[in-house]
């Protein structure tokens, strides 16, 4: 190493930079950014006078950090000959290292060395001191050509994100050569440095999320060099400032360092001042970006207005089209922000227009187009709510999804779009309740947060989105882990935000909501074991809620939400501690929310909240006037027409329930009718079957409560219509797609085919969990949904199809019942009714003994007695003391026979439930109908239509077991033949006449060989039945899913002897088990034909649909009815193998004589009851009409 007059370490000490910081020279932008890395000083210090040698030394000399350090030193001491000598030696050494490997770079270093040599002692002295070999070398390549090529590479990178990184790597190489090939007193020096500033920023934005901030640091360094070496009179100096401000802004958005935002704005202000009244497009664009970022940090409206003015001004000055998409992107984002701030007219439409124009004019594979898609998605999402048009939301989802597909998965921009798509999917889930949207949104947010390398406010915003997604998932799944993750994400967001950040208030409010929800969830699950930590969370929720509600920041909607959340937190604590101060403060907070709300959904929500407060006051204090006040607030909320159907559900449920409890029947029926009226929108065909099913889980009792209100008002016809409209909704939709389609095909084949195409697309399956989040084509479903709506509207214009797909009217109900007697059992909290349609005439019978509490207890007693695994243990359900006494059954001579496999205790409990049903329901109804004893000739018939929770109760088995054996006629089996119907529509479907004549096939299946629980009698049963109906049985390994699926559509008669399972949580997953798999509810529903007659299901639980969806009656038996079978025999609980075989033989012997499935089952049950007891005989039920089947199908 050669010695110099002053070492670089000494120069560093002179400048005060040995500790990594130094004050800048007079007039500098900022001292701290001039050179703040010891490593950069080290790169020079190591070379110029220290001891490191070898390849590490060479790498340090050639590093970009060393280049930046050398230029910074040169700028700091432009007249210091010692520094010039150091730098001359530095570039000479780089020339020596490069001359054999990179001639172009070597010549550039040579030119720099010459320039610095001349400054050591004047041009002539410097020239003389130059080594001859160096002096003789020609200068390097043309800097102008290098810069031009660098800019062309940058343009290619902007146009196609797939090649952005290699293009930018090459462009940076060209720009470095240009920078090294000119001297600091050459105007091109600053130009090259500014180009490098832009290129490094672009490369950071194009790189993987895992990359560090080196590129941004280089961007800032070169930006500072460009500005400092540009002469004050340099025309492009303001543009260099704009590029530098963009680098500061990018670093702020990535790291959250607020000093960078201050620097960004400071540089922009100087750039604008420098250009005076003639600002350039570049400066105005950067100014719009910087002021928009400062608005997001300070919430100062003037900053946002200034940003919009600057963006509009830049667009007005624009000559070419190249920069237009980026400017439109910036303008649209700022208009969107201003709309959220003060809902200014035209801003939202302007944001949408700008995003669409940016997408239209940007190159198809560019990052600008991808970001415009994200902007468009967010803007149209808001527009879809404002204009009540969900198709706009679909447009946004599709735009972002398409843009995301063009980006490398690891790109930082891809992560930003994943967040945008997650937000859009969450909004669509909130609007439509599409679980596939929710699952995908959560998966996207989790994945993006997991790889996102940003810090500060942007990272906080991402965590807020994840918290929202986890909260929605918790509300969907009721999984505590999801709520825990939501709270963790929200706490993380709060930690990332400075205390004075405008988003901190919203973060506090959101965390408050999560914490009081955590308490209410825990209190519901373990009311007597609430951890102290959860109680502390509730106190924290109140503290955070107070702070958030008291802040004046945020738009009016956010402030309403914060006041509402505070009132809810205080309400929850009042229910826990009964502190009067809490409920008083809660009332004040709710009132404040109401006063801040605009008319519409927000006002209705605030009024509902006040109603809830007064209702809680009523529950705790018992004051009647509190109940009146609560109802008044609910009434006011209910009178506001909701923008979205989903917003009506909770209000109508609570208002209808409270009005019913208060005996205000006209108010109650208004609530129930309006809620039933929006059912089609809540479970629209666009949703998957699973989502439609989940949409009904909170509405299970609406139909019977509405019918009860109508009956209290003396309107029996109205009661029938409301009950029919609110029950079996999913099956009714499926019937529209099958039964009513037959008539439509005969009237208009083309229209029917169009409807069928839409229905088949909408019937596609979707994921049901977060695992394997590969979604089906939601765009196709959206288009099919729109086409479905248009097609149905057109169908209803055809004569005879005016009510296509609509619920039945009272006239249609009477016609659907025909000559039969249908009895709907209406269960309500204080009493019940039997709603009767007898040969087309409507009637009603009050049943004082039928209360919801007794009905639920009876069902629990019965089901726990027969050991259904979905129910609590028998010891947990006590027989009420007020029920009729039941005689104790003595031990049977042969244990397990007379009791049907039940223990003596279980048998007694089982009979107790049947006895209650006899006295509370069955006997009063039969007496009212005139069926007082067994028939002298033909048996009378009753079709039962129980409502929840009695849908799983065997009304046909009800009897008076006050004695050991019921007296003659003291049981339903001794008085009438019983059938069941889910709805009148289903009964009408089953009563349709056959469309063909002649014999038909029978499919008989028996599976004895099962791995877990063999069924020894199933195979023998199948062989016996096959012999009776004249066919061959499909047994064991031959009874595959494929074999049954192929044969079932041609079968007019079906007999299944196998295992059956009911899924109480999701009854659509109930199934029958075959040799190699299962057939579930919707599988079976599509496998029948219009000629199907009888299905006999000798399997467990084929008529049991659980309680959560009791009024939907979703089970295997109803699926086969939907498939076309007019008569179906199913089971309500597990059946025993040997008695099941006996029952099947009795049934087929009877039906071959009578040809009537209902009567055949009736006689078989009576015989089976005498041998095995009511628990065996009562399990079987008949679904279908009261008329014989065609015996020729099994002849």
Buried (B, 14 or more C-beta within 10 A) or exposed (E): BEEBEBBBBBBBEBBEBBEEEBEBBEEBBBBBBBBBBBEBBBBBBBBBBBEEEEEEBBEBBBBBBBBBBBBBBBBBBBEBBBBBBBBBBBBBBBBBBBBEEBEBBBBBBBBBBBBBBBBBBEEEEBEEBBEEEBEEBEEBBEBBEBBEBBBBBBEBBBBBBEBBBEBBEBBBBBBBBBBBBBBBEBBBBBBBBBBBBBBBBBBBBBBBBEBEBBBBBBBBBBBBBBBBBBEEEBEBBBBBBBBBBBBBBBBBBBBBBBBBBBBBBBBBBBBBEBBEEEBBBBBBBBBBBBBBBBBBBBBEEEBBBBBBBBBBBBBEBBEEEEBBBBBBBBBBBBBBBBBBBEBEEEBBBBBBBBBBBBBEBBBEBBBBBBBBBBBBBBBBBBBBBBEEEBEBBBBBBBBBBBBBEBBBEEBBBBBBBBBBBBBBBBBBBBBBBBBBBBBBBBBBBBBBBEBBBBBBBBBBBBBBBBBBBBBBBBEBBEEEEBBBBBBBBBBBBBEBBBEEBBBBBBBBBBBBBBBBBBBBBBBEEEEEEBEEEBBEBBEBBBBBBBBBBEBEBBEEBBBBBBBBBBBBBBBBBBBBEEEEEBBEBBBBBBBBBBEBBEEEBBBBBBBBBBBBBBBBBBEBEEEEEBBEBBBBBBBBBBEBEBBBBBBBBBBBBBBBBBBBEBEBBEBBBBBBBBBBBBBBEBBBBBBBBBBBBBBBEEBBBBBBBBBBBBBBBEBBBBBBBBBBBBBBBBBBBBBBBBBBBEEBBEEBEEBBEBBBBBBEBBBEEBBBEBEEBEBBEBBEBBBBBBBBBEBBEBBEEEEEBEEBBBBBBBEBBBEBBBEBBBBBBBBBBEBBBBBBBBEBEBBBBEBEBBBBEBBBBBBBBBBBBBBBEBBEEBEEBEBEEEBBEBEEBEEBEEEEBBBBBBBBEBBBBBBBBBBBBBBBBBBBBBEBBEBEEBEEEEBBBBBBBBBBBBBBBBBBBBBBBBEEEBEEBBBBBBBBBBBBBBBBBBBBBBBEEBEEEEEBBBBBBBBBBBEEEBBEBBBBBBBBBBEBBEBEBBBBEBBBBEBBBEBBBEBBBBBBBBBBBBBBEBBBBBBBBBBEEBBBBBBBBBBBBBBBBBBBBBBBBBBBBBBBBBBBBBBBBBBBBBBBBBBBBBBBBBBBBBBBBBBBBBBBBBBBEBBBBBBBBBBBBBBBBEBBBBBBBBBBBBBBBBBBBBBEBBE
